[in-house]
Amino acid sequence: MQFIKHYAYTHQPIHFDFKQTTQRFFVEEIPLYRPTGKGNFLILKIKKSDMSTWKLITVLAKAALISDKEVGYAGLKDKSATTIQYFSIPKQAEKMLKKNLTTERVEIVDQWLNKGPIKVGHLKGNRFRILLHDITPKDAARFEKVATSMMQKGIPNYYGYQRFGEDGKSYQQGREIAHSGKRLKGSREKLMVAAYQSWLFNTWLSKRVKISSAIEALTPIEAAKKLHFPEPLCEALKVQPHPFKLFLGDHLYPYPYGKGRFVKALDKEAQAFNNRTVSPTGLLCGDNVQRAYSDARHLEEPFDDDELRSLRGDRRFAWIWPEEVTCCYSAGTKTLEVSFYLPKGAYATTFLEEIGKFPLHNV
């Protein structure tokens, strides 16, 4: 099975130069909750550059004379960026941390006490600021128009290229490890199997985007012939107000948080989706996960793998909405600074790829 990414939007490609560097890529975590101001854990707001989250955890642990496992974090961020992230350490380790933390690439911006440690997923989302080069005034105007429209229409929630390693093929090793049936050893093997999970999700999502695009562009009769779907189904999909089409049995979550449910009444749920109160989810196959059913399961099943039991399964939003999008163009330098907010787990690079219509990892 080969992955070919399908874009949801129909505009012509927009050219720009993207490079993920500490001078051009900025991201700030938005915490899930406010610290309590008292307790046995120290919450650290840290600005770092040219350092992965894993490396920073090691640096903090070494400076504070604690184990890596005692450093709490909410999410992973890339090395080639300037980031603001939140970490937690035991309160009693504060003195040693301040004494021994000397690297210039790490700055403690603020700190608070809290009753509990930070755990993975303790995020609302991330705010990004990215500087794009070599973009003409015409393309900058088109970029802003498309990016602004995405706040209303949303985008497919693909995993970014960063998920799949430098060569983009870590999912292949992950598939082999998953099929071996052995217990996973260390974070490296877990990341590879997670990359395989993510590849299956992306491949499923691309298929669903392709189907939805055909429904939008064609008449029900034409779509039925092209997709080999019953014509009444294509008619029911065609009248849905959102360009990403829901199927009977799709698993929805309230957006951006809440308890999931299945699509049983297409008209009702399609309207809720168009109103941004719910969003469909895709399968991250693994142990103890809820699958779709009916028509949605028929579309999901080719991208499932019941041999992948070494990781816990989950469901991931298939469609998200960027927020707070702003663009600032400099004609003199032909640069465009774009700022935006995405919910946790979403990739800034997939937002840019949907606008540019080209893969950033090949740039």
Contacts in CASP RR format, 6 or more apart in sequence:
PFRMAT RR
TARGET T0000
AUTHOR 0000-0000-0000
METHOD contacts of the structure
MODEL  1
MQFIKHYAYTHQPIHFDFKQTTQRFFVEEIPLYRPTGKGNFLILKIKKSD
MSTWKLITVLAKAALISDKEVGYAGLKDKSATTIQYFSIPKQAEKMLKKN
LTTERVEIVDQWLNKGPIKVGHLKGNRFRILLHDITPKDAARFEKVATSM
MQKGIPNYYGYQRFGEDGKSYQQGREIAHSGKRLKGSREKLMVAAYQSWL
FNTWLSKRVKISSAIEALTPIEAAKKLHFPEPLCEALKVQPHPFKLFLGD
HLYPYPYGKGRFVKALDKEAQAFNNRTVSPTGLLCGDNVQRAYSDARHLE
EPFDDDELRSLRGDRRFAWIWPEEVTCCYSAGTKTLEVSFYLPKGAYATT
FLEEIGKFPLHNV
1 203 0 8 1.000
1 302 0 8 1.000
3 199 0 8 1.000
3 202 0 8 1.000
3 203 0 8 1.000
3 206 0 8 1.000
4 206 0 8 1.000
5 158 0 8 1.000
5 202 0 8 1.000
5 206 0 8 1.000
5 353 0 8 1.000
5 359 0 8 1.000
6 206 0 8 1.000
6 207 0 8 1.000
6 209 0 8 1.000
6 210 0 8 1.000
6 213 0 8 1.000
7 209 0 8 1.000
7 353 0 8 1.000
7 354 0 8 1.000
7 357 0 8 1.000
8 155 0 8 1.000
8 156 0 8 1.000
8 209 0 8 1.000
8 212 0 8 1.000
8 213 0 8 1.000
8 243 0 8 1.000
8 244 0 8 1.000
8 354 0 8 1.000
9 146 0 8 1.000
9 354 0 8 1.000
9 355 0 8 1.000
9 357 0 8 1.000
10 213 0 8 1.000
10 217 0 8 1.000
11 142 0 8 1.000
11 146 0 8 1.000
11 357 0 8 1.000
12 357 0 8 1.000
13 356 0 8 1.000
13 357 0 8 1.000
13 358 0 8 1.000
14 135 0 8 1.000
14 139 0 8 1.000
14 142 0 8 1.000
14 143 0 8 1.000
14 146 0 8 1.000
14 355 0 8 1.000
14 356 0 8 1.000
14 357 0 8 1.000
15 134 0 8 1.000
15 135 0 8 1.000
15 136 0 8 1.000
15 139 0 8 1.000
15 356 0 8 1.000
16 132 0 8 1.000
16 133 0 8 1.000
16 134 0 8 1.000
16 135 0 8 1.000
16 139 0 8 1.000
16 143 0 8 1.000
16 336 0 8 1.000
16 356 0 8 1.000
17 132 0 8 1.000
17 133 0 8 1.000
17 134 0 8 1.000
17 135 0 8 1.000
17 363 0 8 1.000
18 130 0 8 1.000
18 132 0 8 1.000
18 349 0 8 1.000
18 352 0 8 1.000
18 360 0 8 1.000
18 363 0 8 1.000
19 25 0 8 1.000
19 133 0 8 1.000
19 363 0 8 1.000
20 78 0 8 1.000
20 80 0 8 1.000
20 81 0 8 1.000
20 349 0 8 1.000
21 80 0 8 1.000
21 81 0 8 1.000
22 49 0 8 1.000
22 50 0 8 1.000
22 80 0 8 1.000
22 81 0 8 1.000
22 82 0 8 1.000
23 82 0 8 1.000
23 131 0 8 1.000
24 130 0 8 1.000
24 131 0 8 1.000
24 132 0 8 1.000
24 133 0 8 1.000
25 78 0 8 1.000
25 80 0 8 1.000
25 81 0 8 1.000
25 82 0 8 1.000
25 128 0 8 1.000
25 130 0 8 1.000
25 131 0 8 1.000
25 348 0 8 1.000
26 81 0 8 1.000
26 82 0 8 1.000
26 83 0 8 1.000
26 128 0 8 1.000
26 129 0 8 1.000
26 130 0 8 1.000
27 77 0 8 1.000
27 81 0 8 1.000
27 82 0 8 1.000
27 83 0 8 1.000
27 84 0 8 1.000
27 126 0 8 1.000
27 127 0 8 1.000
27 128 0 8 1.000
27 129 0 8 1.000
27 348 0 8 1.000
28 83 0 8 1.000
28 84 0 8 1.000
28 126 0 8 1.000
28 127 0 8 1.000
29 74 0 8 1.000
29 75 0 8 1.000
29 77 0 8 1.000
29 83 0 8 1.000
29 84 0 8 1.000
29 85 0 8 1.000
29 86 0 8 1.000
29 123 0 8 1.000
29 125 0 8 1.000
29 126 0 8 1.000
30 123 0 8 1.000
30 124 0 8 1.000
30 125 0 8 1.000
30 126 0 8 1.000
30 127 0 8 1.000
30 341 0 8 1.000
31 74 0 8 1.000
31 86 0 8 1.000
31 122 0 8 1.000
31 123 0 8 1.000
31 124 0 8 1.000
32 74 0 8 1.000
32 121 0 8 1.000
32 122 0 8 1.000
32 123 0 8 1.000
32 124 0 8 1.000
33 122 0 8 1.000
35 43 0 8 1.000
35 112 0 8 1.000
35 113 0 8 1.000
35 114 0 8 1.000
36 113 0 8 1.000
36 114 0 8 1.000
36 115 0 8 1.000
37 112 0 8 1.000
37 113 0 8 1.000
37 114 0 8 1.000
38 113 0 8 1.000
38 114 0 8 1.000
38 115 0 8 1.000
39 91 0 8 1.000
39 113 0 8 1.000
39 114 0 8 1.000
39 115 0 8 1.000
39 116 0 8 1.000
40 90 0 8 1.000
40 91 0 8 1.000
40 113 0 8 1.000
40 115 0 8 1.000
40 116 0 8 1.000
41 88 0 8 1.000
41 89 0 8 1.000
41 90 0 8 1.000
41 91 0 8 1.000
41 113 0 8 1.000
41 114 0 8 1.000
41 115 0 8 1.000
41 116 0 8 1.000
41 117 0 8 1.000
42 88 0 8 1.000
42 89 0 8 1.000
42 90 0 8 1.000
42 91 0 8 1.000
42 93 0 8 1.000
42 94 0 8 1.000
42 111 0 8 1.000
42 112 0 8 1.000
42 113 0 8 1.000
42 114 0 8 1.000
43 86 0 8 1.000
43 87 0 8 1.000
43 88 0 8 1.000
43 111 0 8 1.000
43 112 0 8 1.000
43 113 0 8 1.000
43 114 0 8 1.000
43 118 0 8 1.000
44 60 0 8 1.000
44 86 0 8 1.000
44 87 0 8 1.000
44 88 0 8 1.000
44 89 0 8 1.000
44 108 0 8 1.000
44 110 0 8 1.000
44 111 0 8 1.000
45 84 0 8 1.000
45 85 0 8 1.000
45 86 0 8 1.000
45 108 0 8 1.000
45 109 0 8 1.000
45 110 0 8 1.000
45 111 0 8 1.000
46 56 0 8 1.000
46 84 0 8 1.000
46 85 0 8 1.000
46 86 0 8 1.000
46 87 0 8 1.000
46 106 0 8 1.000
46 107 0 8 1.000
46 108 0 8 1.000
46 109 0 8 1.000
47 82 0 8 1.000
47 83 0 8 1.000
47 84 0 8 1.000
47 106 0 8 1.000
47 107 0 8 1.000
47 109 0 8 1.000
48 56 0 8 1.000
48 82 0 8 1.000
48 83 0 8 1.000
48 85 0 8 1.000
48 105 0 8 1.000
48 106 0 8 1.000
48 107 0 8 1.000
49 81 0 8 1.000
49 82 0 8 1.000
49 83 0 8 1.000
49 105 0 8 1.000
50 79 0 8 1.000
50 80 0 8 1.000
50 105 0 8 1.000
51 59 0 8 1.000
51 79 0 8 1.000
51 105 0 8 1.000
51 106 0 8 1.000
52 76 0 8 1.000
52 77 0 8 1.000
52 78 0 8 1.000
52 79 0 8 1.000
53 73 0 8 1.000
53 75 0 8 1.000
53 76 0 8 1.000
53 77 0 8 1.000
53 85 0 8 1.000
54 76 0 8 1.000
54 187 0 8 1.000
55 79 0 8 1.000
56 85 0 8 1.000
56 87 0 8 1.000
56 106 0 8 1.000
57 68 0 8 1.000
57 71 0 8 1.000
57 72 0 8 1.000
57 73 0 8 1.000
57 87 0 8 1.000
58 68 0 8 1.000
59 101 0 8 1.000
59 103 0 8 1.000
59 106 0 8 1.000
60 71 0 8 1.000
60 87 0 8 1.000
60 89 0 8 1.000
60 97 0 8 1.000
60 101 0 8 1.000
61 67 0 8 1.000
61 68 0 8 1.000
61 70 0 8 1.000
61 71 0 8 1.000
62 100 0 8 1.000
63 96 0 8 1.000
63 97 0 8 1.000
63 99 0 8 1.000
63 100 0 8 1.000
63 101 0 8 1.000
63 102 0 8 1.000
64 70 0 8 1.000
64 71 0 8 1.000
64 89 0 8 1.000
64 93 0 8 1.000
64 94 0 8 1.000
64 96 0 8 1.000
64 97 0 8 1.000
64 100 0 8 1.000
64 101 0 8 1.000
65 93 0 8 1.000
65 96 0 8 1.000
65 100 0 8 1.000
66 89 0 8 1.000
66 90 0 8 1.000
66 93 0 8 1.000
70 89 0 8 1.000
70 90 0 8 1.000
70 93 0 8 1.000
71 87 0 8 1.000
71 88 0 8 1.000
71 89 0 8 1.000
72 87 0 8 1.000
72 88 0 8 1.000
72 89 0 8 1.000
72 117 0 8 1.000
72 118 0 8 1.000
72 119 0 8 1.000
73 85 0 8 1.000
73 86 0 8 1.000
73 87 0 8 1.000
73 88 0 8 1.000
73 118 0 8 1.000
73 120 0 8 1.000
74 85 0 8 1.000
74 86 0 8 1.000
74 118 0 8 1.000
74 119 0 8 1.000
74 120 0 8 1.000
74 121 0 8 1.000
74 122 0 8 1.000
74 123 0 8 1.000
75 85 0 8 1.000
75 120 0 8 1.000
75 121 0 8 1.000
75 123 0 8 1.000
75 344 0 8 1.000
77 83 0 8 1.000
77 85 0 8 1.000
78 162 0 8 1.000
84 109 0 8 1.000
86 118 0 8 1.000
86 122 0 8 1.000
87 118 0 8 1.000
88 114 0 8 1.000
88 116 0 8 1.000
88 117 0 8 1.000
88 118 0 8 1.000
89 97 0 8 1.000
91 113 0 8 1.000
94 111 0 8 1.000
98 108 0 8 1.000
101 108 0 8 1.000
121 344 0 8 1.000
123 344 0 8 1.000
124 256 0 8 1.000
124 343 0 8 1.000
124 344 0 8 1.000
125 341 0 8 1.000
125 342 0 8 1.000
125 343 0 8 1.000
125 344 0 8 1.000
125 345 0 8 1.000
125 346 0 8 1.000
126 341 0 8 1.000
126 342 0 8 1.000
126 344 0 8 1.000
126 346 0 8 1.000
126 348 0 8 1.000
127 324 0 8 1.000
127 339 0 8 1.000
127 340 0 8 1.000
127 341 0 8 1.000
128 338 0 8 1.000
128 339 0 8 1.000
128 340 0 8 1.000
128 341 0 8 1.000
128 342 0 8 1.000
128 348 0 8 1.000
129 337 0 8 1.000
129 338 0 8 1.000
129 339 0 8 1.000
130 337 0 8 1.000
130 338 0 8 1.000
130 339 0 8 1.000
130 348 0 8 1.000
130 352 0 8 1.000
131 335 0 8 1.000
131 336 0 8 1.000
131 337 0 8 1.000
132 143 0 8 1.000
132 335 0 8 1.000
132 336 0 8 1.000
132 337 0 8 1.000
132 338 0 8 1.000
132 352 0 8 1.000
133 333 0 8 1.000
133 334 0 8 1.000
133 335 0 8 1.000
134 334 0 8 1.000
135 143 0 8 1.000
135 329 0 8 1.000
135 334 0 8 1.000
135 335 0 8 1.000
135 336 0 8 1.000
136 334 0 8 1.000
137 329 0 8 1.000
137 331 0 8 1.000
140 327 0 8 1.000
140 329 0 8 1.000
140 336 0 8 1.000
141 329 0 8 1.000
143 327 0 8 1.000
143 336 0 8 1.000
143 338 0 8 1.000
143 355 0 8 1.000
143 356 0 8 1.000
144 327 0 8 1.000
144 329 0 8 1.000
146 355 0 8 1.000
147 322 0 8 1.000
147 325 0 8 1.000
147 327 0 8 1.000
147 338 0 8 1.000
147 340 0 8 1.000
147 351 0 8 1.000
147 355 0 8 1.000
148 325 0 8 1.000
148 327 0 8 1.000
150 321 0 8 1.000
150 322 0 8 1.000
150 325 0 8 1.000
150 351 0 8 1.000
150 354 0 8 1.000
150 355 0 8 1.000
151 321 0 8 1.000
151 322 0 8 1.000
151 323 0 8 1.000
151 325 0 8 1.000
152 321 0 8 1.000
153 243 0 8 1.000
153 321 0 8 1.000
154 319 0 8 1.000
154 320 0 8 1.000
154 321 0 8 1.000
154 322 0 8 1.000
155 319 0 8 1.000
155 320 0 8 1.000
155 321 0 8 1.000
155 322 0 8 1.000
155 350 0 8 1.000
155 351 0 8 1.000
155 354 0 8 1.000
156 205 0 8 1.000
156 209 0 8 1.000
156 244 0 8 1.000
156 318 0 8 1.000
156 319 0 8 1.000
156 350 0 8 1.000
156 354 0 8 1.000
157 205 0 8 1.000
157 316 0 8 1.000
157 317 0 8 1.000
157 318 0 8 1.000
157 319 0 8 1.000
157 320 0 8 1.000
157 346 0 8 1.000
157 350 0 8 1.000
158 202 0 8 1.000
158 205 0 8 1.000
158 206 0 8 1.000
158 347 0 8 1.000
158 350 0 8 1.000
158 353 0 8 1.000
159 198 0 8 1.000
159 199 0 8 1.000
159 201 0 8 1.000
159 202 0 8 1.000
159 347 0 8 1.000
159 350 0 8 1.000
160 347 0 8 1.000
160 349 0 8 1.000
160 350 0 8 1.000
161 168 0 8 1.000
161 349 0 8 1.000
161 359 0 8 1.000
161 360 0 8 1.000
161 361 0 8 1.000
162 347 0 8 1.000
162 349 0 8 1.000
163 194 0 8 1.000
163 195 0 8 1.000
163 198 0 8 1.000
163 347 0 8 1.000
164 170 0 8 1.000
164 171 0 8 1.000
164 195 0 8 1.000
164 198 0 8 1.000
164 199 0 8 1.000
165 195 0 8 1.000
168 361 0 8 1.000
170 191 0 8 1.000
170 192 0 8 1.000
170 195 0 8 1.000
171 192 0 8 1.000
171 195 0 8 1.000
171 196 0 8 1.000
171 198 0 8 1.000
171 199 0 8 1.000
172 196 0 8 1.000
173 192 0 8 1.000
174 189 0 8 1.000
174 192 0 8 1.000
174 193 0 8 1.000
174 195 0 8 1.000
174 196 0 8 1.000
175 196 0 8 1.000
175 305 0 8 1.000
177 184 0 8 1.000
177 189 0 8 1.000
177 192 0 8 1.000
177 193 0 8 1.000
177 196 0 8 1.000
177 310 0 8 1.000
178 193 0 8 1.000
178 196 0 8 1.000
178 305 0 8 1.000
178 307 0 8 1.000
178 308 0 8 1.000
178 310 0 8 1.000
178 311 0 8 1.000
179 307 0 8 1.000
181 307 0 8 1.000
181 309 0 8 1.000
181 310 0 8 1.000
182 310 0 8 1.000
183 310 0 8 1.000
184 190 0 8 1.000
184 193 0 8 1.000
184 310 0 8 1.000
184 311 0 8 1.000
190 311 0 8 1.000
193 308 0 8 1.000
193 310 0 8 1.000
193 311 0 8 1.000
194 311 0 8 1.000
196 305 0 8 1.000
196 308 0 8 1.000
197 284 0 8 1.000
197 285 0 8 1.000
197 286 0 8 1.000
197 308 0 8 1.000
197 311 0 8 1.000
197 313 0 8 1.000
198 284 0 8 1.000
200 283 0 8 1.000
200 284 0 8 1.000
200 285 0 8 1.000
200 303 0 8 1.000
200 304 0 8 1.000
200 305 0 8 1.000
201 282 0 8 1.000
201 283 0 8 1.000
201 284 0 8 1.000
201 303 0 8 1.000
201 316 0 8 1.000
203 303 0 8 1.000
204 282 0 8 1.000
204 283 0 8 1.000
204 299 0 8 1.000
204 300 0 8 1.000
204 302 0 8 1.000
204 303 0 8 1.000
205 282 0 8 1.000
205 318 0 8 1.000
207 299 0 8 1.000
207 303 0 8 1.000
208 244 0 8 1.000
208 245 0 8 1.000
208 299 0 8 1.000
208 318 0 8 1.000
209 244 0 8 1.000
211 227 0 8 1.000
211 245 0 8 1.000
211 299 0 8 1.000
212 237 0 8 1.000
212 243 0 8 1.000
212 244 0 8 1.000
212 245 0 8 1.000
213 243 0 8 1.000
214 223 0 8 1.000
214 226 0 8 1.000
214 227 0 8 1.000
215 223 0 8 1.000
215 227 0 8 1.000
215 234 0 8 1.000
215 237 0 8 1.000
215 238 0 8 1.000
215 245 0 8 1.000
216 238 0 8 1.000
216 243 0 8 1.000
218 226 0 8 1.000
219 238 0 8 1.000
220 231 0 8 1.000
220 234 0 8 1.000
220 235 0 8 1.000
220 238 0 8 1.000
221 231 0 8 1.000
221 234 0 8 1.000
223 229 0 8 1.000
223 234 0 8 1.000
223 237 0 8 1.000
223 238 0 8 1.000
224 230 0 8 1.000
224 231 0 8 1.000
224 233 0 8 1.000
224 234 0 8 1.000
227 234 0 8 1.000
233 295 0 8 1.000
236 266 0 8 1.000
237 245 0 8 1.000
237 247 0 8 1.000
240 246 0 8 1.000
240 266 0 8 1.000
240 270 0 8 1.000
240 274 0 8 1.000
241 270 0 8 1.000
241 271 0 8 1.000
241 274 0 8 1.000
242 270 0 8 1.000
242 273 0 8 1.000
242 274 0 8 1.000
244 273 0 8 1.000
244 280 0 8 1.000
244 318 0 8 1.000
244 319 0 8 1.000
245 270 0 8 1.000
246 252 0 8 1.000
246 263 0 8 1.000
246 266 0 8 1.000
246 269 0 8 1.000
246 270 0 8 1.000
246 273 0 8 1.000
246 280 0 8 1.000
247 263 0 8 1.000
247 266 0 8 1.000
247 294 0 8 1.000
247 295 0 8 1.000
247 296 0 8 1.000
247 299 0 8 1.000
248 263 0 8 1.000
248 264 0 8 1.000
248 266 0 8 1.000
248 294 0 8 1.000
248 295 0 8 1.000
248 296 0 8 1.000
249 262 0 8 1.000
249 263 0 8 1.000
249 264 0 8 1.000
249 292 0 8 1.000
249 293 0 8 1.000
249 294 0 8 1.000
249 295 0 8 1.000
249 296 0 8 1.000
249 297 0 8 1.000
250 262 0 8 1.000
250 263 0 8 1.000
250 269 0 8 1.000
250 280 0 8 1.000
250 281 0 8 1.000
250 292 0 8 1.000
250 296 0 8 1.000
251 260 0 8 1.000
251 261 0 8 1.000
251 262 0 8 1.000
251 263 0 8 1.000
251 280 0 8 1.000
251 281 0 8 1.000
251 282 0 8 1.000
251 290 0 8 1.000
251 291 0 8 1.000
251 292 0 8 1.000
251 296 0 8 1.000
251 315 0 8 1.000
252 260 0 8 1.000
252 261 0 8 1.000
252 262 0 8 1.000
252 263 0 8 1.000
252 269 0 8 1.000
252 272 0 8 1.000
252 273 0 8 1.000
252 278 0 8 1.000
252 279 0 8 1.000
252 280 0 8 1.000
252 281 0 8 1.000
253 259 0 8 1.000
253 260 0 8 1.000
253 278 0 8 1.000
253 279 0 8 1.000
253 281 0 8 1.000
253 315 0 8 1.000
253 317 0 8 1.000
254 260 0 8 1.000
254 277 0 8 1.000
254 278 0 8 1.000
255 276 0 8 1.000
255 277 0 8 1.000
255 278 0 8 1.000
255 279 0 8 1.000
255 317 0 8 1.000
255 320 0 8 1.000
255 321 0 8 1.000
256 317 0 8 1.000
256 343 0 8 1.000
260 281 0 8 1.000
262 292 0 8 1.000
262 293 0 8 1.000
263 269 0 8 1.000
263 280 0 8 1.000
263 296 0 8 1.000
269 278 0 8 1.000
272 278 0 8 1.000
273 279 0 8 1.000
273 280 0 8 1.000
273 319 0 8 1.000
276 321 0 8 1.000
279 317 0 8 1.000
279 318 0 8 1.000
279 319 0 8 1.000
279 320 0 8 1.000
280 317 0 8 1.000
280 318 0 8 1.000
280 319 0 8 1.000
281 315 0 8 1.000
281 316 0 8 1.000
281 317 0 8 1.000
281 318 0 8 1.000
282 292 0 8 1.000
282 300 0 8 1.000
282 315 0 8 1.000
282 316 0 8 1.000
282 317 0 8 1.000
282 318 0 8 1.000
283 289 0 8 1.000
283 291 0 8 1.000
283 292 0 8 1.000
283 300 0 8 1.000
283 303 0 8 1.000
283 304 0 8 1.000
283 315 0 8 1.000
284 313 0 8 1.000
284 314 0 8 1.000
284 315 0 8 1.000
284 316 0 8 1.000
285 303 0 8 1.000
285 304 0 8 1.000
285 305 0 8 1.000
285 306 0 8 1.000
285 308 0 8 1.000
285 313 0 8 1.000
286 305 0 8 1.000
286 308 0 8 1.000
286 309 0 8 1.000
286 310 0 8 1.000
286 311 0 8 1.000
286 312 0 8 1.000
286 313 0 8 1.000
287 309 0 8 1.000
287 310 0 8 1.000
287 311 0 8 1.000
287 312 0 8 1.000
287 313 0 8 1.000
288 312 0 8 1.000
288 313 0 8 1.000
289 312 0 8 1.000
289 313 0 8 1.000
289 314 0 8 1.000
289 315 0 8 1.000
290 315 0 8 1.000
291 297 0 8 1.000
291 300 0 8 1.000
291 304 0 8 1.000
292 299 0 8 1.000
292 300 0 8 1.000
317 343 0 8 1.000
320 342 0 8 1.000
320 343 0 8 1.000
320 346 0 8 1.000
322 340 0 8 1.000
322 341 0 8 1.000
322 342 0 8 1.000
322 351 0 8 1.000
323 340 0 8 1.000
323 341 0 8 1.000
323 342 0 8 1.000
324 339 0 8 1.000
324 340 0 8 1.000
324 341 0 8 1.000
325 338 0 8 1.000
325 339 0 8 1.000
325 340 0 8 1.000
326 338 0 8 1.000
326 339 0 8 1.000
326 340 0 8 1.000
327 336 0 8 1.000
327 337 0 8 1.000
327 338 0 8 1.000
327 339 0 8 1.000
328 336 0 8 1.000
328 337 0 8 1.000
328 338 0 8 1.000
329 335 0 8 1.000
329 336 0 8 1.000
329 337 0 8 1.000
330 336 0 8 1.000
330 337 0 8 1.000
338 352 0 8 1.000
340 348 0 8 1.000
340 351 0 8 1.000
342 348 0 8 1.000
342 351 0 8 1.000
349 360 0 8 1.000
352 360 0 8 1.000
353 359 0 8 1.000
353 360 0 8 1.000
END
